[in-house]
Amino acid sequence: ILMAAGNALLAVRIYDAMIERYVTSPLVLGRAREAREAALKRGPDPRTERRQLETLSRAEDPELAVEGLLGLARLTLKSGERGLATTRYEEIIQRYADRPELTLSASRELADLILSTGDVEQAAAILLRAEEASTVVEHQVVLREALSDVWQGAGEYRKARTPLERTLRDQRDEASYVVRT
């Protein structure tokens, strides 16, 4: 019943309890193990996962809400709805513009999505805006590296150097960033 309803994870927990309880019954044990393995292979049902992510996206805690919104964007992208996924990523970036540490993943994933369409300029602009808004040094460096990768992939090596040079200039006293860059 749980598998038909799309709740494979709860079904796995029930099979685990059966395996633990009926350890002396080879027939029940064998069937429970087989059914558990089938449930694990099936994974979470997209509808159930979507409902859970929608609930999470409405959380009052911004970190939890972003986690839910990111999950919805990824699930939407996985189902092939690129336009809706783009909209969901943009929603995260706009809604939490005052919390750039929460928009890092959305900015990077949106840039990757846009880049997959061949729009190098727009992908680079997304990463540059995220870098400019960021207040966390590690995030700035990560965004600069991603921006450099975008330009390198396009064969624009001079443009690829610029974000890396910013890191070298801004973090010249931090050996780990200098070596990494």
N, C-alpha and C positions, 0 to 999 in steps of 0.2 A: 504494500500500500504506500509506504513512504517513498519507494523508488518511483512509483507511478506518479506520485505527487511532486516529484522532483527534489526530494530532500535526501540525497544520497549520503550526506554526512551524518545525519541522525540514524539512518539505516546502518551505517558502519558501526556506530556506537552500540546499537542493539545487537548486531552480530558479534561484536566483541564481548558483550555480556553473555550471550549464548555460548560462545566458545569457552568462556571462563566457567560457566555453570555446568555445562554438559560435557566436560572433559572426559568423562568415562563412557560416553555414548558415541561410538565411532560413526554411526549413521548421522546423527544430529550434528556432530562436530564437523564431519566432512561437508555436509550441505551448507552449514553456517560459514565455513571457510571459503567455499566456492562463491557463495552469495556475497560475502564480504569483499572478495577480490573483484567481483563484477561491479559492485557499488563503487569501489575505489577507482576503477578504470573509467567509470561513467563520469565521476566528478560532480561538481555542483551544477544543478539545473540553472540555465541562464535566467529563467523567470524568477526563481527563488533568489538567486544572487542579486538580480536587479531590485527586487523588493527590499532585500537587506541593505543594499547600497543606497536606495532612495530614503530609507529610514535614517541611515547614518548621515546622509547629506543634509537632513533637516535638524541635525543636532545643534544645540546652542554653542557648544564648544567649537571654535573655528577649526582646530586641528582635526577633529572628528568629521566635521562637515566637509572639509577639503578632502579627507580620505575617501568619503563616500562619493563626492563629486568626481574625483579622479577615477575611482573605480567605475563609475557610470560612463565616463568618457572612454575608458579603455574597453569596457564591455561593448559599447556602441561601435567603437572602431573594429573590434573583433568580429562584430556581426556585419561589417561592411558598410556601415552608414557613416562615411567620411565627413559629410557635411554636418551632420548632427554632432559628431565627435568634435569637430572644429568649434562648433557653437558652445559645447560644454567646456572645452578648454578655455575659450575666451571668457566664458562666464566666471570661471574660477579666477582668472587674471584680473578681471574687472571688479568682481565682488570683494576680493581681498587685496586690492591695490595698495592699501595702507599697511599690509603685512607681507612684504615681498619674500620673506622666508617661507611663507606658505605657498607661494606661486611658482617656486623654482621648478618643480617637476612638471607642472602644467605648461610653463613656458618652454621647457626643453622638448616635451612631447609634442606640443603644438608646432614648434619649429621643425621637428622631424617629420611631422605629418605634411606640413607645407612644403618642405624640401622634397618629399617623395613625389610631389606634383611637378617638380622642376623649378619652382619659384625661389631661387636662391636669394634674391634681394629681400623678399618678404620674410623668409626664414631668418636671415641675418638681422633684419630690423627687429624681429620679435626678441631675439637673443640680446641685441644691443639695448633695447628698452628695459629688459629684465636686469641686465648688468647695471645700467644706470640707476635703477630703483633699488638695487640690492644694498643692504647695509652690513652684510656678513661677508668677511673677507674670503672665506672658503667658497661661498656661493659665487662671488665675483670671479674668482679664479676659474671655477668650473664653467661658468658661462662664457668666459673669455676663451677657454679651451674649445668649447663647443662652437663658438663663433669662428675661431681659427679653422676648425675642422670643416665647417661649411664652406669657407673660402678656399681651403686647400682642395676640397672635393670638386670645386668649380674651376680649379686651375688658376685661381687668383692669389698667387703667392705673396704679392706685396700687401694685399688686403689681409691675408692670413697672419702676417707678422704684426700688424698694428695692435690687436688685442693682447698678444703675447708680450709685446713691448710695454704695454700698460702695466702688466703684472710685474715685469722686471723693474720698472720704474717705481711702482707703488710699494712693492714688497722686497726691495733690494736688500733689506736687513734680515729677511727671513730665508735662511738657506734652503729650507725644504721647498719653498715656492720657486726660488731661483733655479734649483736643480730640476724640479718638475717641469718648469717652463722651458 
